[in-house]
């Protein structure tokens, strides 16, 4: 019987030890969740009370809420584990109770045997043997009592664990309930914000047809080439120009259209760091492979008849011939791929201007010819088709998909930060962008004949642009009156000058600016887009969504001064 008890006791204490030392959910874990929830509620209150920065707060709120939900899932998993532990403990408790009953019975038997030994002593039995047997039985009793005490302590600990578990479950239920309420509220806020954005977009983003035509004319007047095929870039660094007045503001854009595909100045920068032409092409197009086509296949070239593929490439003028060979080879493969994709493998005709790619006939010679010969027939492929390999001169440190720019996505175009290292500021971008050597990498576009032919604006001119935007936001029905004042109104009506705009804004309950003291931007360093513009002046501080600010800046700014891309910054002197 004793041997049987030992066999039962040994595994019992192994299980008991493992249950005592299994890690449980940390007590402060739920407290941390509750703190997160409190922070979330506080952020929501700030968001509700501050309509303007609502969109910024929404992302933070969604992140916090997702974190809370993840923590709750972890806690639920721990609770489930503890419930299994309790179930195992209850099974073990049954064994322990049975063992306890056996122990009690054994004590009774042992006690009875002890009294029998005393009787035998009086009947003349061996005294030494009786005492030895009595001592052994006493030791067994003491061991049995120790076991009973440990079992009782375990039962007590198990009961405490069950009580703690119930408390945790109650706290968890409360947190889940409040989180769901906050999630519901947040969903409403998001929906409201989206409705606000939709209404706002319909009010201020839908410029009239004539206004859009005016903006297209302004952009065209800048004479910005799509690619280097149009010749050298002549962007002016307005920071070096003195307009003759202070303070002055200018709006500088990173890059020039269209920022899709191969960045020509980026290829130049990458080649200078030792990248091969395949490295360069893989950087600017995704999911591509390289394949050889017949270099003698015929394609139709406008004004030149049929040309063999590589003879046609010899007359392409899309990159300076003195650039690094690997950059030239990347351009050759991109141009060859574009020609085949554009003509549907020679079935259609390709034009010879920047509308397609610049072709001047003959043989450009030099390293360009070497690049053509060394990549003979080579094109880039995506999903079995030749890539229509768009390219442009200067991206300003970021590339975009064709869908971002033209609304039709091609799988091989990509969003990318085109830098050698991470970026945490505009200074980093200027130092690390591969296309930083382009004169159009960072430039204020447009100018007036006066003020040193610069794009600098006076503080009251910037104030007028801001007032126009505030007025358009308060009453979209008057947008046809808000075009630039130095040109004929595109909608055939009267254009309101700065004084009229101020009066109209006051009439609608707004506070107009007379001067602006500070303009700053917030931007997404991952995608290369301005997210909001903040202005301060004598009428306080206002923040605007980046696209709406750019639209009305371009509509109202004098001459042909424009912001020409998604990433821009302000300079003040």
N, C-alpha and C positions, 0 to 999 in steps of 0.2 A: 504493500500500500504506500509506504514511504517513497519507494523508488518511482512509483507512478505519480506521486505528488511532485517530485523533483522534475520529472519530465514535463508536467503541466506548467510548473512555476517558471522554468527557464525561458521558454518562448513567450510566456506571459509578460515577463519583465523586459524582454527585447522589444516587444510591441509597445509596452508602456513607455520605455525610454524614447522610442522613435516618435511617439505621439507628443510627449512632453516637449521635444526640441524641434518640431517642425515649425518653420517660420509662419507667422500669421500676418494679416494685413497690418501695416504700421498704423498706430493710432492716429498719427497726424495726417494720414493720407486723405481722409475725408475732410479734415479741417482745411487742408490745402485746397480741396475742391470747393469747399464752401467759401474760402477766401477768393478763389477765382470767380465764383459766382457773384460775390459782392462787387468785385472789380468790374465784372461784366455789367451789372446793374448800374454801377456808377457811370461807366462809359456810355450806356444807353441813355441815361438821363442827360449827359452832356450832348449826345447826338440829337436828342429830341429838342433840347433847348437851343441848339446851334444848328440851324437849317443849312447854312452855307457849307460847313465842313462835313456834312452828313456822309457823303460818299467816301471820304477818307476813313471815317470811323467804322463804316460798315465792314470793310475788309478786316479790321482789327477785331470787331465783334464776332464775325464769323469764325475767325481763327480761335478766339477764346472759347467760343461755344463748342467748336470741334474738339478742342483740347479737353474741355469738361466732359464731353461725351466719351472721349477715349478713356479718360480716367475712370469714369463710371463703369465702362466695360471691363477695365482691369479689376476694379473693386468687385464687380459682380462675379468675375471669375474667381477671385479670392474667396468670396462668400460661398460660392458653389463648392470650392475645395474644402472649406471649413465645414460645410454641411456634410460632405462625404466623410470628413474626419469624425464628426459627431456621430454619424451613423455607424462607422467602424467602432467608435468608442462605446456606443450603446450595445453593439454585439459583444464587445469585449467585457462590458459591464455584466452582461448576462453570464458569461463564463466566470467572471470574478465572483458574482453572487453565488453561483453553484459551488465554486471553490471555497467561498466563505462558509457555506453550509457544511461542506465536507470538513473544514477546519473546526467548526464548532462541534460537530459530531466527534471528531478525533480528540478534541480537548476533553469532551465528556468521557470517552472511552479511556483516555490516558489517565484521567482523574480516578476513574473507577479502578483501573489497574493498580494505581498507586495505593489506594486504600486496601486492595487485596494483598499487596506486598506487605503492608503493615500487619495484616492479620496473620500471614505466613510466618512473620518474625516471631509472633507470640506462640506459633505452633512448632518453633524450633528449626526453621529452615536456615540456610547458609546466610549469615548476616552480611558478609562482604559482597556476595553476589547480588543481594537485594539492594544494597546501597548503590552499587555500580549501575544497576538497571534503573533505579529511581533517578539517579543523576542524568542518565541518558534521556529518560522520559521528560525530565524537567527542561533539558536543553531543547528538545523537540517542541515543547510547549512554548518556550520563549521565541523560537524561530517562527512558530505559527502565529504568535501574537504580533511579531514584526511584520509578517506578511499581511495580516489583517489591517494593521495600521496603514501600511502603504496602499492597500486597496481602498481604504476609506479616504485617504488623502487624494488618490486618483479620482475617486468618485466626486469628491468635493471640487477638485480642479475642473473636472468635466462639466459639472453644473455651472461653475463660474464662466467657463468658455461658452456654454450655451447661452447664458445670460448676456455676455458681451456680444455674442453673435446677434441676438435679438435687438440689442441697442444699435449695432451697426446697420442692421437691416432697416430699422426705423429711420435712422439718419439718412441712409441711402435713398429710401423711399421719398423722404422730404426733399432731398437734393434733386432727385429725378423729377419730382412734381414741379419744383420751381424752375428747373432747367427747361422742361417742356413748355412752361408758361413763357419763359424768356425767349425760347426758340420761336414760339408762335408770335410773340410780339416783334421779334427781330424780323421774321418773315414779312410781317405787315410793314415794317419800316423799309425793308428792301423793296417790297412791291411799291410802296409809296415813292421811294427814291427813283425807281425805274419809271414810274408814271411821270414824276417830275421831270426826269431827263427827257422822256418822250415828248412831253408838252413843251419843254424848253427848246428841244431840237426843232419841233415843228414851228415854234415861234421865231427862232433866231437863225437857224441853220439853213432854212429854205429862202435863200436870197432870190430875188426876182430873176427871171431869165435874162433881162437886160443887165442886171448887176453882175450876174455870173459872166456874161460876155465882157463886161468892163474889166473884171478881174483877169479873165483870160488874155485880154489885150494888154493889161499891165504886165502880166507875167511874160508875154511874148516880147514886150518892149525891152525887157531886161537882157535879151539876147543870150540867154544861158544855153550853151550847147548840151545836148543829151550825153554825148560821148566826146572823146578827144578827137574824133574824126572831123569835128567842126573847127579844129585848129587849137592853138594855145589858149589857156584859160586866162581871162583878164579881170578876175575878181579883185576889187580894191580893198585894202585893209583900212577901213575908216578910222580905226584907232589912231592912225598916223595923220589924219586930217583935222584941221582946226576950223570949225564952222563959224567962229567969231562970236559965239555967245556962250554963256554959262548960266545955270547948269544946262546940260544937254543929255538927251537919251538917244541911244540907237539900239536896234534889235538885230542881233546877229544870228544867222541860220547856220547850222552844221550841214555841210554838203549841199548839192544841187540835184534836181530830179535826175533819175527816178529811184535810185537806190535798190534796184532789183538785179540779181545775178552777179556777174563779175564786176568787182570794184577795180577800175583800171589803175588808179593811183594806189589802191590797196595791194594789187598785184605787184606794183613797183616796189612798195615797201616790204612785202613778203619776200620777193626775190632778193632784195638787199640783205635779208637776214639768213639767206641760204636755202629757202624753200624751193623745191622743184616745181615745174609747171603742173605736175599731177597733184602735188600738195596744195598748190594754189587753187586749182579747180575744185578739188574735194572740199576746200574751205568754203567756197562760195556756192556750190551746188551740193545737194544731199541725195543719197541713194543712187549715185551714178556709177557707171563702169565705162571703160574705154574700149573702143572697137575700131578696126580699120575698114574703111570704105575704099572703093576704087578711085584713086586720085585722078583718073582720066575720064570719069563719068561726066556727062555734059549737063550744064545748067544754063538757063536763059537769063541773060543780064540785060536790063533795059538800056537800049542804045548801043549795045555791043554784040548783040546776037548770042550765039551759043559759045560757051567757054568751058574748057575742061575744069574740073573742080579746083585742082591745085594751081592752075594758071590763073584762075579767077582770084585765088587767095593772094597771089603775088602782087596784085594791084589794089589790095585793101590798104587804106590809110586810116587806121584807127588807133595807132599807138606810135609814139616817137621811136624812130629806128635806133637811137642810141641808148635806149633803156636796156636793162639786164636781159640776157637771152632767155632766161626762164620765164620772165614776165611776157616777153614777146611770144614764146611758145604757148603759154596759157591763152593769150589773145588769139593766136592763130587757130587753136583747137576750138575756142569758143566761136570765132567767126565762121569757121568751116561748119560747125554744128548748126549755127543759126541759119546759114545759107541753105543747108539741106532741109532743115525743118520748115523754113519759110517757103521754099519752092516745092515742098512735098517730094523730095528726092529728084528735083529737076523738072517736075511736071509744070510748075508755074514759074513766072518771071519775078526776079528780084530787082528792086530799085537801087539806085546808086547814091542816095543821099542818107542823111541821118535818120530818115523815116524807116530805112532798113539798116544798111551800114555803108559807110563811105567807100566808094570804089572809083579810082581814077584811071584805071587801065595800066597797061605796061607792067613793068617789074620794079617794085620799090627798091629792091636790091639790099645789099649790106646784111646786117644781122636779121632783118625781117625775112629775107630770102632763106637764110640759114634755118630760121625757125620753121618756115614752111617745109623745107626739104627734110628736116629732122623729125617732123611729125607727119610725114606724108600720109594723107588719107585718114588721119586719126580724128575721131569725133567722140563726144560723150553721149552715153545712152542712159535712159531711165525707163524701166519696165518695158524693154524691148523696142523703144522708140528713140529716135534722135532728139536730143534736147534742144529746144528753142532757146539758145543760150544768150539771154539778154545781158547787156553790160552797160555801164555808165561810168562817167569820169570820176566822180567823188561822192562817197556815201556819207561822209561826216562821222565815221566810226560805227555805223550800224547799217545792216542790210534788212530788207523786208521781203515778204512774199509777194508774188504777183497779185494775190487776192487782196492784200493790204493796200496796194497801189491802184490796181485796175479792177478789182472785184471778181477776178476769175483765178482761182488757185491752181497752180501747177505744183505737183508734188516735189519737184526738184529745187524749187526756190525755197528760201529759208529766212527766218528771222535770226539775226546773229549780231553779237557785239564784236566788231572787227578790230580788236585791240590785242596788243601783246602784253597781257596781264589784266588783272581786275581793275575796275574803275569805281571810285567812290566820290568823285568830284569832276567838275569841268576841267580842272587842271590836270587830273589823271588822264582824262580823255584826250586832251591836247598833247600830252606827253607820250601816250601809248597807242594811239590809233595808227593803223598801218598806212592810212592815206593822209596823214597829217602834213605831208609836204605839198599837198595840192594848194594852190592859191585860193581855191574856193572851199577849203575845208571849213573855215570859220569866217563868214563875211556878212556884212550888212548889205542887202541887195537893194539897188535903186539909188537915185540921187535927184537933187534939184540943181538947176543951173547956178543958183546962188549958194551961199554957205559952203564954199570950197568944193562944190559938186559932191557933197556928202549926203549920207542918209541920216544925219543927226537931226533930232526934233527938239523943239523948245518945250518947256514944262507945260505951257498952256496948250500946246498942240497935243501932247500926250493926254492932258486932262480932257480935251475935246473928244478924243477917241474913246476914252473911258466913259464919258458922259453919253456918247452915242450908244455904247453898249448897254449902259444902265437904262436908257430910254427905250431901246429895242426890247429889253427884257420886261419892261413894265407895260409896253403897248406895242405889239408886233404889227399893228395895222398901219403904223406910220413909217415903216422901214424904207419906203420909196423916197423919203425925204432926207435920208441919212448918208448918201454917197459923198465922195470927196467933193470939196467946194471949189477946187481949181479946174474942174472939167465940167462939161455939160452933163446934166442929170440924165442917166441912161433910161429912166422911166418917163422922160418927157414932162416932168413936173418940177416944182421948185425945190431946190436943195436948201435945207435949213443950215444957217451958219452957226457958229459956236454960241452966240448970244441967244438965238432962237432955241437951240437945243437945251440950254440951261433953263430957259423959261418954261419950256414944255415939260422938262423933267420935274421942276418945282411944282407945276400944276398937277402932276400926278403923284405928288407926295414924296418925291425924291430929293436928295441933297446933292447938287452938282459940285464938281471940283472946279476950282480956279487954277490950281497948280498941283503938280505931282512931285513928291519929294523922293519917293522910292518905288522901284519896280523890281520884283524878284520872281523867280519861277521855281516850282517843284517839278522834278522829272524822274522818270523811271529809268534807272541805270541799267536795268536788264534788257529793256526793249528799245531804249533810245527815243522816248517820247516825252514831251512836256505834259504834265498832268494838270497843273493849275498855274495861274498867274495871280500874284498878289500885288496890289497897288496901295500906296499910302499917300495922303496929301491933306489939304486943308479940310476935306470932307470926311476924313477918317480913313479906314482901311476896308477894302473890298477884295474878295477873291473870285476869280472867274475860271470856268473850265477852259482848258487850253485851246480847244478847237474853236469855241465861240469867240475867244479873244482874238485869235489869229484871223478869223473870218472878218470881224469888224475892223480890226487894224488894217487889213488889206483893202477893205471897202472905203475907209475914211482917210487913210494916210495920203499925204499930198504926192503929186507927181507919180512916179512909178515905184515908190518905196514899198517893199513887201517883205513878209515872212514867207519863205518858200519851202518849208519842210516841217516835219513833226517835232524836230528838236531845235530849240532856239534859246537864246539867252539875251540878257540886256546888259548894256554898258552905260556907265554914267560918267560925265566929266564936267 
